[in-house]
Amino acid sequence: MSKVPNIVTPPPGPKSKALVEKRNDLIPPGVYLVQPVTIAESKGSVMTDVDGNSYIDFTSGIGVTSLGHTVDEIVDTITTQAGKLIHSCIHVVNYEPYLDLAKKLTEVTPGGFKKRAMMLNSGSEAVENAVKIVRQSTGRPNVISFENSFHGRSYMALSLTGKWDPYRVGFGPFVPGVYFTPFPYSYRCPWGTDDAEECGEAALHHIEKNVLKTQVDPSTVGAVITEPIQGEGGFIDPPDNFFPGLKELCEEHGIQLIIDEIQTGYARTGKMWGIEHYSVEPDLMTIAKAIAAGLPLSAVVARDDLMKDIYPGSLGGTYGGNPIACATALKVLEIIERENIVDKAAELGKKLRKRLDEFYDRYEVVGEVRGKGPMLAMELVKDRKTKEPHKDATSAVMKGCLESGLLTLKAGLYGNVIRLHPPLTIDDELLDKGLAIMEETLKKV
Ligand SMILES: Cc1ncc(COP(=O)(O)O)c(C=O)c1O
């Protein structure tokens, strides 16, 4: 491998800068940009920009290219399928990659019961459709969602997203029938406790004694939707008692549990699905991001009885379940199984956790290290006692990393969380180099 990272001109270099200026002139700033560089190509865990700088990638396009960039086998699958069938709308004629993927997804998702699956293009669309399926099949219109959640940018998905700035600014009114409740973010527990399990208990208590008593009639609530680990919210993994309690509460009131695995799925947390850490079976699941190695594809997988009587013609779309994307998604699942990617991700998680725990021990600015498997993040604070968020330090770390050849992402309610999203296939050498760069920048803030 040629030298990586390789910074030949301080990023952003002149070509990158000119193209970012072009972007700023052509594209609305609402389509935000985290890293001010223009990428020309990528391979494995390395991205190379138009100035010839190459970076270690700790972003995977926000958890999408989990198997690495432009994997040869994936490229072959795409070109082979493109030579056979690029498109036919699934409403016009039937085709096999869609069916094969539907079958496979019903097999690899939690729950031994009969399921069905449908394909769409984006995570947001999967969320939209999960809610449509619940509303039509149960006749219950209302949905409970969590504060600090992210479910997407289309109107239903945005209406379920529990963070105002930047996602919802100026976009109201939103879809009615959504009720928010706090997530057990135990580092900053809304109920003031430092005990994670107590925070989980309080979150459940709040739904039962507040939301379902004072805000909405439980018999009208179709679903609770939640990420197993909040992604954009800052990689917040709830305490172990939370999901079993939530499932019990849902069952008691006949409410469906929609688990949004869009960011947590496909081994990102060291298990195939994030919810597997909590031994709970969802009624519906939304899946996207890593599903097709970067091609636009998403899915809803749900219990058969919720899907089987959906009114004919009421679901779908022109592009959902594109044959190339479905063939690629099948290849992704094949690689995950064949290469034991779930076990490898768990191992990667251990290595990352060890280093991030060292950062916690060494640098006061690291207030908390959290997450599951390799889905790990550091929350940066000005003071460990007051937990005052340190947004400037977060920006400085990201800038420092970029300048040294490491691409990173942030997250969190206060924009002070560095989240790690490396390809799950990253090799030890690049991983160590990337973490060493991160440590050097942490030292300086
Ligand atoms: C948990 C979760 N749900 C939904 C979405 C929306 O997916 P998309 O951006 O593909 O619409 C995202 C995207 O980050 C996500 O992380």
The ligand as a Gaussian input file, in Angstrom:
#p B3LYP/6-31G(d) Opt

LIG

0 1
 C      -31.422000       6.021000      12.726000
 C      -31.658000       6.700000      11.419000
 N      -32.900000       6.686000      10.892000
 C      -33.158000       7.258000       9.718000
 C      -32.173000       7.896000       8.999000
 C      -32.493000       8.552000       7.687000
 O      -31.901000       7.859000       6.648000
 P      -31.704000       8.568000       5.208000
 O      -30.722000       9.674000       5.422000
 O      -31.197000       7.462000       4.334000
 O      -33.031000       9.066000       4.788000
 C      -30.873000       7.945000       9.516000
 C      -29.784000       8.642000       8.798000
 O      -28.791000       9.045000       9.366000
 C      -30.605000       7.336000      10.771000
 O      -29.387000       7.350000      11.305000

